[in-house]
Amino acid sequence: MNKTIKTVLLVAGVVLLVYGTYTMIQPETQVSIGDLDLIKSQDNTNSYITIALGIAAVALSLIKGKS
């Protein structure tokens, strides 16, 4: 595999991992109206998918080709 492609995959994988982790850890949405507190429960499905894509991209970038 071309060195440029490996570098792009590595950078994209790290960005996806960081973004997926951030979206999982960010605080849940909370709205307060007077004494009424509305809390939106967080769905982490998209975070898991983003992290999995990041891991796959990093793994692909670390595969050694015929040199």
PDB file with one MODEL, atoms N, CA, C and O in Angstrom:
MODEL        1
ATOM      1  N   MET A   1       0.847  -1.171   0.000  1.00  0.00           N
ATOM      2  CA  MET A   1       0.000   0.000   0.000  1.00  0.00           C
ATOM      3  C   MET A   1       0.900   1.243   0.000  1.00  0.00           C
ATOM      4  O   MET A   1       1.983   1.237   0.585  1.00  0.00           O
ATOM      5  N   ASN A   2       0.451   2.268  -0.640  1.00  0.00           N
ATOM      6  CA  ASN A   2       1.204   3.500  -0.754  1.00  0.00           C
ATOM      7  C   ASN A   2       1.372   4.173   0.616  1.00  0.00           C
ATOM      8  O   ASN A   2       0.468   4.136   1.451  1.00  0.00           O
ATOM      9  N   LYS A   3       2.535   4.783   0.831  1.00  0.00           N
ATOM     10  CA  LYS A   3       2.821   5.417   2.124  1.00  0.00           C
ATOM     11  C   LYS A   3       1.861   6.575   2.400  1.00  0.00           C
ATOM     12  O   LYS A   3       1.476   6.799   3.548  1.00  0.00           O
ATOM     13  N   THR A   4       1.477   7.303   1.367  1.00  0.00           N
ATOM     14  CA  THR A   4       0.549   8.421   1.531  1.00  0.00           C
ATOM     15  C   THR A   4      -0.819   7.934   1.994  1.00  0.00           C
ATOM     16  O   THR A   4      -1.444   8.541   2.864  1.00  0.00           O
ATOM     17  N   ILE A   5      -1.276   6.839   1.405  1.00  0.00           N
ATOM     18  CA  ILE A   5      -2.568   6.279   1.790  1.00  0.00           C
ATOM     19  C   ILE A   5      -2.528   5.802   3.242  1.00  0.00           C
ATOM     20  O   ILE A   5      -3.490   5.997   3.986  1.00  0.00           O
ATOM     21  N   LYS A   6      -1.425   5.180   3.644  1.00  0.00           N
ATOM     22  CA  LYS A   6      -1.283   4.729   5.028  1.00  0.00           C
ATOM     23  C   LYS A   6      -1.319   5.901   5.995  1.00  0.00           C
ATOM     24  O   LYS A   6      -1.936   5.813   7.057  1.00  0.00           O
ATOM     25  N   THR A   7      -0.668   6.987   5.637  1.00  0.00           N
ATOM     26  CA  THR A   7      -0.658   8.167   6.503  1.00  0.00           C
ATOM     27  C   THR A   7      -2.054   8.765   6.624  1.00  0.00           C
ATOM     28  O   THR A   7      -2.484   9.139   7.715  1.00  0.00           O
ATOM     29  N   VAL A   8      -2.758   8.855   5.500  1.00  0.00           N
ATOM     30  CA  VAL A   8      -4.116   9.402   5.510  1.00  0.00           C
ATOM     31  C   VAL A   8      -5.034   8.518   6.354  1.00  0.00           C
ATOM     32  O   VAL A   8      -5.840   9.029   7.133  1.00  0.00           O
ATOM     33  N   LEU A   9      -4.918   7.194   6.206  1.00  0.00           N
ATOM     34  CA  LEU A   9      -5.740   6.289   7.002  1.00  0.00           C
ATOM     35  C   LEU A   9      -5.422   6.411   8.495  1.00  0.00           C
ATOM     36  O   LEU A   9      -6.329   6.375   9.327  1.00  0.00           O
ATOM     37  N   LEU A  10      -4.149   6.553   8.833  1.00  0.00           N
ATOM     38  CA  LEU A  10      -3.762   6.686  10.227  1.00  0.00           C
ATOM     39  C   LEU A  10      -4.323   7.964  10.834  1.00  0.00           C
ATOM     40  O   LEU A  10      -4.862   7.941  11.941  1.00  0.00           O
ATOM     41  N   VAL A  11      -4.200   9.070  10.125  1.00  0.00           N
ATOM     42  CA  VAL A  11      -4.718  10.346  10.629  1.00  0.00           C
ATOM     43  C   VAL A  11      -6.244  10.297  10.734  1.00  0.00           C
ATOM     44  O   VAL A  11      -6.810  10.731  11.738  1.00  0.00           O
ATOM     45  N   ALA A  12      -6.906   9.775   9.711  1.00  0.00           N
ATOM     46  CA  ALA A  12      -8.364   9.681   9.738  1.00  0.00           C
ATOM     47  C   ALA A  12      -8.825   8.761  10.871  1.00  0.00           C
ATOM     48  O   ALA A  12      -9.821   9.051  11.533  1.00  0.00           O
ATOM     49  N   GLY A  13      -8.117   7.668  11.096  1.00  0.00           N
ATOM     50  CA  GLY A  13      -8.475   6.753  12.172  1.00  0.00           C
ATOM     51  C   GLY A  13      -8.344   7.388  13.535  1.00  0.00           C
ATOM     52  O   GLY A  13      -9.205   7.208  14.396  1.00  0.00           O
ATOM     53  N   VAL A  14      -7.267   8.133  13.736  1.00  0.00           N
ATOM     54  CA  VAL A  14      -7.080   8.799  15.033  1.00  0.00           C
ATOM     55  C   VAL A  14      -8.161   9.863  15.243  1.00  0.00           C
ATOM     56  O   VAL A  14      -8.694   9.998  16.344  1.00  0.00           O
ATOM     57  N   VAL A  15      -8.483  10.613  14.195  1.00  0.00           N
ATOM     58  CA  VAL A  15      -9.533  11.633  14.299  1.00  0.00           C
ATOM     59  C   VAL A  15     -10.876  10.980  14.623  1.00  0.00           C
ATOM     60  O   VAL A  15     -11.618  11.481  15.467  1.00  0.00           O
ATOM     61  N   LEU A  16     -11.191   9.877  13.967  1.00  0.00           N
ATOM     62  CA  LEU A  16     -12.449   9.180  14.238  1.00  0.00           C
ATOM     63  C   LEU A  16     -12.495   8.639  15.667  1.00  0.00           C
ATOM     64  O   LEU A  16     -13.533   8.712  16.324  1.00  0.00           O
ATOM     65  N   LEU A  17     -11.383   8.101  16.146  1.00  0.00           N
ATOM     66  CA  LEU A  17     -11.340   7.604  17.519  1.00  0.00           C
ATOM     67  C   LEU A  17     -11.555   8.729  18.524  1.00  0.00           C
ATOM     68  O   LEU A  17     -12.318   8.573  19.478  1.00  0.00           O
ATOM     69  N   VAL A  18     -10.897   9.848  18.318  1.00  0.00           N
ATOM     70  CA  VAL A  18     -11.037  10.977  19.245  1.00  0.00           C
ATOM     71  C   VAL A  18     -12.458  11.527  19.199  1.00  0.00           C
ATOM     72  O   VAL A  18     -13.044  11.809  20.244  1.00  0.00           O
ATOM     73  N   TYR A  19     -13.018  11.681  18.001  1.00  0.00           N
ATOM     74  CA  TYR A  19     -14.380  12.201  17.878  1.00  0.00           C
ATOM     75  C   TYR A  19     -15.411  11.252  18.486  1.00  0.00           C
ATOM     76  O   TYR A  19     -16.334  11.696  19.169  1.00  0.00           O
ATOM     77  N   GLY A  20     -15.263   9.959  18.244  1.00  0.00           N
ATOM     78  CA  GLY A  20     -16.190   8.984  18.816  1.00  0.00           C
ATOM     79  C   GLY A  20     -16.131   8.955  20.332  1.00  0.00           C
ATOM     80  O   GLY A  20     -17.160   8.843  20.998  1.00  0.00           O
ATOM     81  N   THR A  21     -14.922   9.055  20.877  1.00  0.00           N
ATOM     82  CA  THR A  21     -14.778   9.086  22.332  1.00  0.00           C
ATOM     83  C   THR A  21     -15.385  10.362  22.898  1.00  0.00           C
ATOM     84  O   THR A  21     -16.042  10.326  23.938  1.00  0.00           O
ATOM     85  N   TYR A  22     -15.173  11.492  22.225  1.00  0.00           N
ATOM     86  CA  TYR A  22     -15.737  12.763  22.690  1.00  0.00           C
ATOM     87  C   TYR A  22     -17.256  12.719  22.706  1.00  0.00           C
ATOM     88  O   TYR A  22     -17.876  13.158  23.674  1.00  0.00           O
ATOM     89  N   THR A  23     -17.867  12.193  21.642  1.00  0.00           N
ATOM     90  CA  THR A  23     -19.328  12.160  21.589  1.00  0.00           C
ATOM     91  C   THR A  23     -19.907  11.200  22.613  1.00  0.00           C
ATOM     92  O   THR A  23     -21.063  11.347  23.012  1.00  0.00           O
ATOM     93  N   MET A  24     -19.127  10.223  23.044  1.00  0.00           N
ATOM     94  CA  MET A  24     -19.614   9.298  24.063  1.00  0.00           C
ATOM     95  C   MET A  24     -19.514   9.924  25.461  1.00  0.00           C
ATOM     96  O   MET A  24     -20.372   9.693  26.313  1.00  0.00           O
ATOM     97  N   ILE A  25     -18.471  10.707  25.684  1.00  0.00           N
ATOM     98  CA  ILE A  25     -18.221  11.241  27.023  1.00  0.00           C
ATOM     99  C   ILE A  25     -18.942  12.563  27.276  1.00  0.00           C
ATOM    100  O   ILE A  25     -19.193  12.913  28.429  1.00  0.00           O
ATOM    101  N   GLN A  26     -19.275  13.291  26.235  1.00  0.00           N
ATOM    102  CA  GLN A  26     -19.892  14.605  26.432  1.00  0.00           C
ATOM    103  C   GLN A  26     -21.125  14.480  27.320  1.00  0.00           C
ATOM    104  O   GLN A  26     -21.829  13.471  27.281  1.00  0.00           O
ATOM    105  N   PRO A  27     -21.376  15.506  28.115  1.00  0.00           N
ATOM    106  CA  PRO A  27     -22.505  15.426  29.053  1.00  0.00           C
ATOM    107  C   PRO A  27     -23.848  15.337  28.338  1.00  0.00           C
ATOM    108  O   PRO A  27     -24.010  15.807  27.212  1.00  0.00           O
ATOM    109  N   GLU A  28     -24.796  14.724  29.019  1.00  0.00           N
ATOM    110  CA  GLU A  28     -26.128  14.590  28.449  1.00  0.00           C
ATOM    111  C   GLU A  28     -26.819  15.945  28.415  1.00  0.00           C
ATOM    112  O   GLU A  28     -26.515  16.830  29.214  1.00  0.00           O
ATOM    113  N   THR A  29     -27.740  16.095  27.492  1.00  0.00           N
ATOM    114  CA  THR A  29     -28.485  17.336  27.358  1.00  0.00           C
ATOM    115  C   THR A  29     -29.473  17.461  28.514  1.00  0.00           C
ATOM    116  O   THR A  29     -30.224  16.532  28.811  1.00  0.00           O
ATOM    117  N   GLN A  30     -29.457  18.620  29.156  1.00  0.00           N
ATOM    118  CA  GLN A  30     -30.362  18.845  30.278  1.00  0.00           C
ATOM    119  C   GLN A  30     -30.995  20.219  30.112  1.00  0.00           C
ATOM    120  O   GLN A  30     -30.297  21.211  29.903  1.00  0.00           O
ATOM    121  N   VAL A  31     -32.331  20.273  30.207  1.00  0.00           N
ATOM    122  CA  VAL A  31     -33.063  21.525  30.078  1.00  0.00           C
ATOM    123  C   VAL A  31     -33.816  21.751  31.374  1.00  0.00           C
ATOM    124  O   VAL A  31     -34.539  20.874  31.846  1.00  0.00           O
ATOM    125  N   SER A  32     -33.642  22.932  31.946  1.00  0.00           N
ATOM    126  CA  SER A  32     -34.358  23.276  33.179  1.00  0.00           C
ATOM    127  C   SER A  32     -35.330  24.409  32.893  1.00  0.00           C
ATOM    128  O   SER A  32     -34.944  25.473  32.408  1.00  0.00           O
ATOM    129  N   ILE A  33     -36.604  24.162  33.203  1.00  0.00           N
ATOM    130  CA  ILE A  33     -37.637  25.187  33.068  1.00  0.00           C
ATOM    131  C   ILE A  33     -38.286  25.307  34.438  1.00  0.00           C
ATOM    132  O   ILE A  33     -39.147  24.509  34.805  1.00  0.00           O
ATOM    133  N   GLY A  34     -37.867  26.300  35.173  1.00  0.00           N
ATOM    134  CA  GLY A  34     -38.382  26.465  36.531  1.00  0.00           C
ATOM    135  C   GLY A  34     -37.962  25.289  37.391  1.00  0.00           C
ATOM    136  O   GLY A  34     -36.772  25.014  37.547  1.00  0.00           O
ATOM    137  N   ASP A  35     -38.947  24.595  37.950  1.00  0.00           N
ATOM    138  CA  ASP A  35     -38.665  23.423  38.779  1.00  0.00           C
ATOM    139  C   ASP A  35     -38.652  22.129  37.974  1.00  0.00           C
ATOM    140  O   ASP A  35     -38.351  21.068  38.520  1.00  0.00           O
ATOM    141  N   LEU A  36     -38.974  22.201  36.686  1.00  0.00           N
ATOM    142  CA  LEU A  36     -39.055  21.020  35.832  1.00  0.00           C
ATOM    143  C   LEU A  36     -37.711  20.777  35.150  1.00  0.00           C
ATOM    144  O   LEU A  36     -37.215  21.646  34.433  1.00  0.00           O
ATOM    145  N   ASP A  37     -37.128  19.620  35.365  1.00  0.00           N
ATOM    146  CA  ASP A  37     -35.868  19.255  34.724  1.00  0.00           C
ATOM    147  C   ASP A  37     -36.130  18.173  33.685  1.00  0.00           C
ATOM    148  O   ASP A  37     -36.643  17.100  34.004  1.00  0.00           O
ATOM    149  N   LEU A  38     -35.771  18.468  32.439  1.00  0.00           N
ATOM    150  CA  LEU A  38     -35.924  17.506  31.354  1.00  0.00           C
ATOM    151  C   LEU A  38     -34.538  17.016  30.960  1.00  0.00           C
ATOM    152  O   LEU A  38     -33.678  17.812  30.586  1.00  0.00           O
ATOM    153  N   ILE A  39     -34.322  15.719  31.043  1.00  0.00           N
ATOM    154  CA  ILE A  39     -33.023  15.139  30.712  1.00  0.00           C
ATOM    155  C   ILE A  39     -33.209  14.199  29.527  1.00  0.00           C
ATOM    156  O   ILE A  39     -34.000  13.257  29.581  1.00  0.00           O
ATOM    157  N   LYS A  40     -32.465  14.472  28.454  1.00  0.00           N
ATOM    158  CA  LYS A  40     -32.516  13.618  27.273  1.00  0.00           C
ATOM    159  C   LYS A  40     -31.487  12.509  27.453  1.00  0.00           C
ATOM    160  O   LYS A  40     -30.300  12.781  27.638  1.00  0.00           O
ATOM    161  N   SER A  41     -31.941  11.264  27.400  1.00  0.00           N
ATOM    162  CA  SER A  41     -31.002  10.151  27.551  1.00  0.00           C
ATOM    163  C   SER A  41     -30.115  10.065  26.312  1.00  0.00           C
ATOM    164  O   SER A  41     -30.554  10.335  25.194  1.00  0.00           O
ATOM    165  N   GLN A  42     -28.869   9.685  26.533  1.00  0.00           N
ATOM    166  CA  GLN A  42     -27.877   9.681  25.461  1.00  0.00           C
ATOM    167  C   GLN A  42     -27.840   8.318  24.773  1.00  0.00           C
ATOM    168  O   GLN A  42     -27.769   7.281  25.432  1.00  0.00           O
ATOM    169  N   ASP A  43     -27.889   8.333  23.444  1.00  0.00           N
ATOM    170  CA  ASP A  43     -27.785   7.119  22.648  1.00  0.00           C
ATOM    171  C   ASP A  43     -26.378   7.063  22.068  1.00  0.00           C
ATOM    172  O   ASP A  43     -26.003   7.920  21.267  1.00  0.00           O
ATOM    173  N   ASN A  44     -25.596   6.063  22.466  1.00  0.00           N
ATOM    174  CA  ASN A  44     -24.198   5.983  22.067  1.00  0.00           C
ATOM    175  C   ASN A  44     -23.954   5.126  20.830  1.00  0.00           C
ATOM    176  O   ASN A  44     -22.804   4.789  20.549  1.00  0.00           O
ATOM    177  N   THR A  45     -24.980   4.766  20.092  1.00  0.00           N
ATOM    178  CA  THR A  45     -24.818   3.905  18.924  1.00  0.00           C
ATOM    179  C   THR A  45     -23.889   4.536  17.885  1.00  0.00           C
ATOM    180  O   THR A  45     -22.998   3.868  17.361  1.00  0.00           O
ATOM    181  N   ASN A  46     -24.096   5.812  17.591  1.00  0.00           N
ATOM    182  CA  ASN A  46     -23.241   6.484  16.602  1.00  0.00           C
ATOM    183  C   ASN A  46     -21.804   6.589  17.098  1.00  0.00           C
ATOM    184  O   ASN A  46     -20.868   6.527  16.300  1.00  0.00           O
ATOM    185  N   SER A  47     -21.621   6.747  18.398  1.00  0.00           N
ATOM    186  CA  SER A  47     -20.270   6.814  18.956  1.00  0.00           C
ATOM    187  C   SER A  47     -19.553   5.486  18.771  1.00  0.00           C
ATOM    188  O   SER A  47     -18.378   5.456  18.405  1.00  0.00           O
ATOM    189  N   TYR A  48     -20.256   4.393  19.022  1.00  0.00           N
ATOM    190  CA  TYR A  48     -19.650   3.067  18.854  1.00  0.00           C
ATOM    191  C   TYR A  48     -19.262   2.817  17.395  1.00  0.00           C
ATOM    192  O   TYR A  48     -18.202   2.255  17.120  1.00  0.00           O
ATOM    193  N   ILE A  49     -20.117   3.234  16.466  1.00  0.00           N
ATOM    194  CA  ILE A  49     -19.830   3.050  15.045  1.00  0.00           C
ATOM    195  C   ILE A  49     -18.612   3.876  14.639  1.00  0.00           C
ATOM    196  O   ILE A  49     -17.755   3.397  13.897  1.00  0.00           O
ATOM    197  N   THR A  50     -18.535   5.119  15.126  1.00  0.00           N
ATOM    198  CA  THR A  50     -17.400   5.983  14.801  1.00  0.00           C
ATOM    199  C   THR A  50     -16.103   5.416  15.354  1.00  0.00           C
ATOM    200  O   THR A  50     -15.077   5.439  14.675  1.00  0.00           O
ATOM    201  N   ILE A  51     -16.139   4.908  16.580  1.00  0.00           N
ATOM    202  CA  ILE A  51     -14.944   4.317  17.182  1.00  0.00           C
ATOM    203  C   ILE A  51     -14.523   3.069  16.410  1.00  0.00           C
ATOM    204  O   ILE A  51     -13.331   2.858  16.185  1.00  0.00           O
ATOM    205  N   ALA A  52     -15.477   2.246  16.006  1.00  0.00           N
ATOM    206  CA  ALA A  52     -15.156   1.035  15.238  1.00  0.00           C
ATOM    207  C   ALA A  52     -14.525   1.387  13.892  1.00  0.00           C
ATOM    208  O   ALA A  52     -13.572   0.734  13.466  1.00  0.00           O
ATOM    209  N   LEU A  53     -15.048   2.414  13.221  1.00  0.00           N
ATOM    210  CA  LEU A  53     -14.446   2.849  11.956  1.00  0.00           C
ATOM    211  C   LEU A  53     -13.034   3.388  12.170  1.00  0.00           C
ATOM    212  O   LEU A  53     -12.154   3.183  11.334  1.00  0.00           O
ATOM    213  N   GLY A  54     -12.820   4.075  13.287  1.00  0.00           N
ATOM    214  CA  GLY A  54     -11.489   4.574  13.600  1.00  0.00           C
ATOM    215  C   GLY A  54     -10.502   3.449  13.834  1.00  0.00           C
ATOM    216  O   GLY A  54      -9.367   3.504  13.361  1.00  0.00           O
ATOM    217  N   ILE A  55     -10.932   2.424  14.565  1.00  0.00           N
ATOM    218  CA  ILE A  55     -10.064   1.270  14.819  1.00  0.00           C
ATOM    219  C   ILE A  55      -9.748   0.548  13.514  1.00  0.00           C
ATOM    220  O   ILE A  55      -8.614   0.116  13.303  1.00  0.00           O
ATOM    221  N   ALA A  56     -10.740   0.415  12.640  1.00  0.00           N
ATOM    222  CA  ALA A  56     -10.519  -0.249  11.354  1.00  0.00           C
ATOM    223  C   ALA A  56      -9.537   0.546  10.487  1.00  0.00           C
ATOM    224  O   ALA A  56      -8.679  -0.039   9.827  1.00  0.00           O
ATOM    225  N   ALA A  57      -9.661   1.869  10.489  1.00  0.00           N
ATOM    226  CA  ALA A  57      -8.759   2.697   9.684  1.00  0.00           C
ATOM    227  C   ALA A  57      -7.330   2.621  10.213  1.00  0.00           C
ATOM    228  O   ALA A  57      -6.385   2.539   9.429  1.00  0.00           O
ATOM    229  N   VAL A  58      -7.164   2.648  11.536  1.00  0.00           N
ATOM    230  CA  VAL A  58      -5.823   2.535  12.116  1.00  0.00           C
ATOM    231  C   VAL A  58      -5.235   1.158  11.812  1.00  0.00           C
ATOM    232  O   VAL A  58      -4.055   1.046  11.482  1.00  0.00           O
ATOM    233  N   ALA A  59      -6.054   0.111  11.922  1.00  0.00           N
ATOM    234  CA  ALA A  59      -5.570  -1.242  11.635  1.00  0.00           C
ATOM    235  C   ALA A  59      -5.139  -1.366  10.173  1.00  0.00           C
ATOM    236  O   ALA A  59      -4.108  -1.973   9.885  1.00  0.00           O
ATOM    237  N   LEU A  60      -5.912  -0.801   9.254  1.00  0.00           N
ATOM    238  CA  LEU A  60      -5.553  -0.842   7.838  1.00  0.00           C
ATOM    239  C   LEU A  60      -4.264  -0.068   7.565  1.00  0.00           C
ATOM    240  O   LEU A  60      -3.472  -0.456   6.706  1.00  0.00           O
ATOM    241  N   SER A  61      -4.057   1.021   8.295  1.00  0.00           N
ATOM    242  CA  SER A  61      -2.855   1.809   8.057  1.00  0.00           C
ATOM    243  C   SER A  61      -1.607   1.119   8.586  1.00  0.00           C
ATOM    244  O   SER A  61      -0.503   1.414   8.128  1.00  0.00           O
ATOM    245  N   LEU A  62      -1.758   0.211   9.533  1.00  0.00           N
ATOM    246  CA  LEU A  62      -0.607  -0.483  10.110  1.00  0.00           C
ATOM    247  C   LEU A  62      -0.256  -1.778   9.396  1.00  0.00           C
ATOM    248  O   LEU A  62       0.770  -2.386   9.701  1.00  0.00           O
ATOM    249  N   ILE A  63      -1.095  -2.218   8.441  1.00  0.00           N
ATOM    250  CA  ILE A  63      -0.814  -3.438   7.694  1.00  0.00           C
ATOM    251  C   ILE A  63       0.361  -3.199   6.761  1.00  0.00           C
ATOM    252  O   ILE A  63       0.395  -2.214   6.024  1.00  0.00           O
ATOM    253  N   LYS A  64       1.313  -4.102   6.802  1.00  0.00           N
ATOM    254  CA  LYS A  64       2.487  -3.967   5.932  1.00  0.00           C
ATOM    255  C   LYS A  64       2.217  -4.681   4.616  1.00  0.00           C
ATOM    256  O   LYS A  64       1.723  -5.808   4.590  1.00  0.00           O
ATOM    257  N   GLY A  65       2.548  -4.013   3.545  1.00  0.00           N
ATOM    258  CA  GLY A  65       2.408  -4.599   2.209  1.00  0.00           C
ATOM    259  C   GLY A  65       3.735  -5.172   1.752  1.00  0.00           C
ATOM    260  O   GLY A  65       4.719  -5.175   2.491  1.00  0.00           O
ATOM    261  N   LYS A  66       3.743  -5.659   0.517  1.00  0.00           N
ATOM    262  CA  LYS A  66       4.981  -6.180  -0.048  1.00  0.00           C
ATOM    263  C   LYS A  66       5.917  -5.023  -0.351  1.00  0.00           C
ATOM    264  O   LYS A  66       5.576  -4.134  -1.131  1.00  0.00           O
ATOM    265  N   SER A  67       7.083  -5.029   0.256  1.00  0.00           N
ATOM    266  CA  SER A  67       8.044  -3.941   0.030  1.00  0.00           C
ATOM    267  C   SER A  67       9.345  -4.488  -0.505  1.00  0.00           C
ATOM    268  O   SER A  67      10.278  -3.725  -0.758  1.00  0.00           O
TER     269      SER A  67
ENDMDL
END
